[in-house]
């Protein structure tokens, strides 16, 4: 195999060790699996250094959080470029997120699409939903680094490549509708802030991930992560569908209903009403952003 190539056709990158009940768990309950990505030289440290040099935006570099319950953005971030942070991994406390590496090297996109196709096949497809976003990320952390508690508004499949980390992942049901509404009313794709205290311990799934191990993270599953005794390298692909975005818009509408003193129905209880709410917010959220931008410009 030449440097940087994907596995040959008889040695395809793939999921292995898949449970039989993944279709019923998909996007509802976290589950683990195994994979054969750890030998790919796309994830060699020198290859990642080369990739990191290409980034001048679309990344997140932060220090380790002092505890899992720390507010996500209270941790120091933006102090170093991704390449600089990679050179500081051994000094500790670095967390590096390289977003959408497929935009810098097409081979990551090939790998992402290959794995996405396998995931759809094993989980039974998207049904009536239409894919609206698919991208990948690479996460690199120092030993003994903590990523604080938060949730992501997307479905993800996670692959541990190097090192060990403990992933504390909760089912989406631990978040209240009010917490989700406060996030989705912003109409953004970003991490969702949430507090760790008081979460149901019965809803926690603890994955001890090492090379060749992976897990499925349903949309809005809150989690926190701790690396172990050596640097950690992970690959993840995430996606959204038109239906998942409509669900977010429905929650945004419910946020404003709740602000007026009304008690909105939970998403899914009244599908026809949900569809109306989603359509209204599809217009209202971009309009609100344009008005906010115009206000900032005219007041400057």
N, C-alpha and C positions, 0 to 999 in steps of 0.2 A: 504494500500500500504506500503510495507516495504521500509526502507530508501534507497534512491538511485535508486529505480526501475523506469522504464518507466511506463506510464499510462497503466492500464489494457486494454484488448482487446476491451471492450465496451467504453473506454475513451481514444482512441488513440490520441497521439500528432498530431496535424493537422493544416492546413491552414483553416481559416474561413473568411467570408466576402470578397470573391474574385470577382473582376469585371468580367463582361461577355466578355470584349474585350481584355483579357490578351494575347491571342494568337497573336494578331496583334501587341501588344506592346512588347512582350518578346524579350529581348536583343536589344531593340531599344529605348524604352521610359520607364523611371522609373514609377512604380505603387506601390500603397500601398495595404495592406491587414491586416487582424487580425489573431491571432493564439492563441493556448491554452497552450503554453509552460511555462508561467510564474509560474505556480504552481509546476513545477518539482523540486524535491529536489536535482537534479544534479547541480542546480544553486544556492543552498543555499550558503551563504558566507563561512560557515565552510567547506562545500564540496569543494569549490573553493580553500580555503587555503590548504586543503589536496592535491588537484591536483597540486597546484603551487609548493609545496615542491618537487614534482617529476621532476621538470624542471631544467636541467643544461645547456640546449641549446634550440634552436627552439622557442625563445620567443623574445619579444621586449618590453623594459621598458623605458619610456621617461617621461620628464616633460611636462607640458602644454605649448603650443606655445603662445607667446605674442599676436599674431594676426593670422587670417586665411591665410594671404598672406605670412607668414613666410616660408622660405625654410625648407623643411621637416627635413632634417638631420642637420640643424643648431641648433635645439633644443637639450638640453642635454639629453643623453640617456646612458644606461648601468651603471648607478650609483648604482643600487640595483638589487638584485635578485627579481623574481616575488613575492615570499613570503614576502620579506622585504617591497616591494612596497605596497602590500596589507595591511600591518600593518600601513602604512603611509598615507592611503587614506584620513583619516579625517584631516590630516595636509595640504592637498590640493596639487594640481598640478601633480598628478600621472596618467599616462596612461599605461596600462598593456595589452599586446597582448599575449595570450597563443595559440601558433600555434599547430594544429593537436592534440587536446586533446584525440582523439581516439587512438593515439599511447600509451597513458598512462592509459586509462580506456575505455574498449570496449563499454561501454554503450553510450558514446558520438558518437561512430561510428554507433551504431544501430539507434540512433536518427537521425543522419545525413542521413543515407541511406533511412530511412522511409520518411523523408521530401523531399529528392531528388526525390524519386519515385512519390510523390504527385505533386511536381513541374513540372515534365515532363508530367504527365497526364493532368494537367490543362493548360499547355502551348503548348501541341501538340507534345511533344517529340523532339528528336534531328534530325529528318529527316535522311539524309544520313551521318550525322556526327557520329564519334565514340568517346566515352568518353576516355580521356587519363589521366585525373587527377580529383579527387574529394577529398576535405578535408574540415575541419571545423576549426573555431577559436572562442575563447572567448575573449571579450574585456571588461575590467573593468577600470573605470575611476573615479577620484575624482569629486566632484561637481565643476562646473564652469571651466572645463578643455576644452581646444581647441585643436583639431587635425587639422593641417594645410592642405591646398589645395593640392591634389594629385590625381592620378588615379591608378586603379588596372587592370592588364592585364587578367582579368578573369570575368566570370559571377557569380553574388552573389545573395543570398537571406538572408535577414537580419531580426533578431528577437530581439526586445527589451524585456528584461526580468524584469529588476528592474530599477527604476529611470526614469528620463526624459532626452531626448536629442533632439536637433534640428539638422536635417541632411539636409545640403544644397547640393543637388545633381543635376548635369547638364547632359544634354544629351551628348552622345559621339561626336556629330557633332560640339561642340564648340572647339574641338582640331583640329589643322591643321594637314595635312599629314606630314609636316616637323617635328612637335613635336612628333608624333607617330613614325616616322622613326628613330629619334634620340634615342628613347627608345628601339625599337625592334632590332636595330642593335647590341645591347649588348647580345641578346639571353638569357635573364634571366627572372625569375619569381620574381618580386619585385615591390615595388611601383614605379610609374612614376612621376618624378618631372614635375611641370607645374606652370606657373604664374597665379595668380587670376585676375590681372588687365586686363580690357578690355573685359571680357567675356560677352556674350550676356545675359542680365537679363531675356529675354523672354525664354531662355533655362533652367532656374533654376527651380527646383522643390524642395519646402521646405516641409519636413516631420517633424511634431511634434510627436515624438515617445514616448510613455509611455508603461508600461507593457501591453502585449497583442497586441501591434502594430508592424507591420513590413513593409518592402518594398523591392522591386526588384531593383537591381543595374546592369544595362547592362555593358558589358565589355567596359573598357576605359571611363567610366563615371566619370569625375572629381568631387571631392566633398570636403567639409570641414564640421567639426562637432563640436558642442558645447554642453556640458552637462549643466544641470540646477542646482537646489538647493540641490541635494543629489547625492550620488554615483550612478554610472550607470553600469549595467551589460547587456551585449548583446551577442547573439550567431549568428554566420553566417556560412553558407556553401558556398563554391565556387568551380567552376569546369572549365576545359578547354576541348576542343575537338581537334581531329586531324585537323579539318578545321580551327578552330580559331588559332591554332599554325602555320598552313600554311599561314594564313593571316599575322601573325606577321613576318614570314620569307620573305614574299613578300615585306613587308614594309622595312625590313632590306636591301634587294636587292636594293630597290628604293633609300635608303639612299646613297648607294655607286654610283648609277647612277647619283644622283643629285650632288655628290661630283666631278664628272667628267664634269659637266656642262650640262648634259642632263636633260630633263624634263620627268620623268617617268609618265606613265598612272596611274590613280587612281586604287587601287585594285577593282576588279569587272568589270572594263571596258573591259578588255581583259583576260577572264578566262584562255585560253590556255597559254598565256604568264605568267600569275600569277603562274600557276602550274610549269612552267619551273623555274621561279625565286625561288619558294619555295624549289624545289628539290636541286637547286644549293646551297642555303643557308643552307639547312639541312646538307650538307657536310662541307661547308665553316666555319660556326660558331663554331662547335666543334674543327675543325682543328686550327682555329685562337686561341681558348682558350688553346689548348695543346701547341702551339708554344709560347704563352705568358707565360705559366707556365714554360716551359723549359728555356725561356730567363731569367726569374726571378731566377731560380735555378742556372743556370750557371754563372750569374752575381753576385751572393751572395758571 
